[in-house]
Amino acid sequence: MKEFEYTILDKEGIHARPAGVLVKTASMFGSKITAENKGREVDMKGIFGVMSLAAKYGEKITVRAEGSDEDEAIEEIKRVLKENL
Amino acid sequence: MIAKNGKGVFGGVALGTIKVFSDRGKVEKRFVNDISGEVQRFKDATDKAVKQLEGLYEKTKSQVGKDEAEIFEIHKMMTTDNDFQAAVENKIKMGINAEAAVFETGEDFYNRFKSLNDAYMSQRAVDVKDISQRLIKILSGEAEEMSARGEKYIIAASDLTPSQTMRLDRESIAGFVTEHGSENSHTTILARMMNIPAIIGVKGIADDIYDGKTAAIDGSSGTLYIEPNETTLKRLEDKRKKFEDERELLQKFKGRETVTKDGKKIMLYANISNMTDIDMVLANDAEGIGLFRSEFIFLESQTYPTEEEQFRVYKKAVEKMRGRRVIIRTLDIGADKQVDYFDIPKEENPALGYRAIRICLDRPYIFKTQLRAILRASAYGNAALMFPMICTVEELKKAKEILNEAKKELEEEGVPFSKGIEVGIMIETPAAALISDSLAGECDFFSIGTNDLTQYTMAVDRQNNRVMESFDIRNEAVLRLIKMTAENGHKEGIWVGICGELGADTSLTADFISWGIDELSVSPVWILELRKNILEISAK
């Protein structure tokens, strides 16, 4: 299992558009991928889950991936987070 | 064929399928025995919904833009979301029909979003409603989502509220037919704005029995033909062609400057009540936006739109207009435009009640948020501000005080905005017209709102069909107030415009210009006709 932390830098937090981008990205990988905010962990492949994180500006989320392509998944999600949030 | 008569409020001919517009309540709950069959039915509906959403995404992307299309992609993800799908299936497995299972799951998710302590997310709750409605419609075999196949619809309703009209997919609407409504109601204004025929006062048309039937509208005679016969179709087709040829002729007035024969330049602007209207503004070559009805942002929303959300809309508008003036009218709700989350108690006389600037001054936090958003957008183009429903100099001063606070805050935060942003007011109450000499010293321009000015001058409710005869927008009293406002404005050296429907009345254009009116702001469809007229008259 791999994990990393990321601080949301977008003023609006994870709103609908970036949530969609994150779900699309996570769905490209076979690994189980989750995100956690304030003790709540959700499946990153579902939009309702990611949106319900309600992660705001300045908050830290933890992304975890477990599976055969976890390394690639972590790298790609990191990149997408930096680009969008 | 059945022919029904009403009052045509906008000319032209349209053909389409009738869509009876009604807000749906709860769905029927049944117990089912064939559970796996019911699950399959839900899965098929999901596939169909995905196809519809993909169609809508592509269509919106090509016709409006990628940003606007994204919502359909989000809806697709929501529809196929594992949590959502599993929740519906679990309900079906307890033995209830798919429609009810989707409805109940939709409500659960809706409430879950609503309870998130986050203004933005709680707003997304409405998307959940949308996707479950789509699934329920498919499951119950109702007409497919409008426009998914490029079909044209004639919307039939009792009367359309502004918030309903905002939610309509404009591309797929051929015309409107309503039972109620007046010449000045929102259905009418929207029809003019969209350049499509509309008939009001058609008895019994909002009945489900008409849903799905083909129909033709003749806007000039005010007749609706249900399942029209060949002869009628042929006659209407000729009529339509003639109407369009006339519009075609006007195209040569595009790109020309709007000046009178003796050289007075008139600012010819357009009124808009939606972002997609901007395309109409540009297509008809308006020189600016004279009335940006900002309340649409509030009507479309489920909760107070944030500063950031508003800023994005205003910024986009000024950018799209590329340096042409965009006059943003601050929030004008109350009266006939009600927004649930403002929680305004029912009033006996809403038109004389808590509305527009009165709400803004009473709830300065809402007002300031909007002012900050407009100020920030002013750094990206030519934005101007306009306050509605001003009656006294004190109100204007108070509004400007809040504006100055907003400016000061932005300055301290180092956020850019146009320091010299113009501030104008609507003249739409007799009080404002009568003291326009005093008001003129406190602002940069006047814009006369003729509908409300007529309503308040003539003491006639513009929503009330029974007194429609007395709603005389060309009454001498109204015209005198307009003239007086123009004179008082000019004495103080500020410009004066008209942004109400009356501005488009070409029988009055010569009078307006001789009184010194500097700007006319009308629905985009009238721009070219009005320009043609102005080119033919003399200011003196």
Interface residues (C-beta under 8 A of the other chain):
Chain A: K11 E12 G13 H15 A16 R17 A19 G20 V23 K24 D43 K45 G46 I47 F48 G49 M51 S52 A54 K56
Chain B: E70 I71 E73 I74 M77 M78 D81 N82 D83 F84 F109 R112 F113 L116 N117 D118 Y120 M121 R124 D127 T306 E308
